[in-house]
Amino acid sequence: MTKFKPEQDERVRIDIPDETDPDHRLHGDHGRIMTIIRDDAGIETGDTRDSLIYRVRTDDDHTVDVRWRDLRPPLEK
């Protein structure tokens, strides 16, 4: 199984199944990665993927920032 590596302009699905997470409201939304922002979170966690923040424009025209663990390939109809 290959790991999903989101890239700019790619269509994605937001996956936040934990109902106690404040961003759970985004669970299942689809959108497109508008930009990828770098920070130093990966230094703290030891996982370089944590240094990437994905700015996603959802299909209902909201802009949200999420980490790699909250993104999946889109579900196609």
KAPE-V587911 format. One line per field, one symbol per residue. ss: DSSP state (A for helix, B for strand, O for the rest). A space follows every 10 residues. Layout:
ss=???
//
This chain:
ss=OOOOOOOOOO BBBBOOOOOO OAAAAAOOOB BBBBBBBBOO AAAAAOOAAA ABBBBBBBOO OOBBBBOAAA BBBOOOO
//
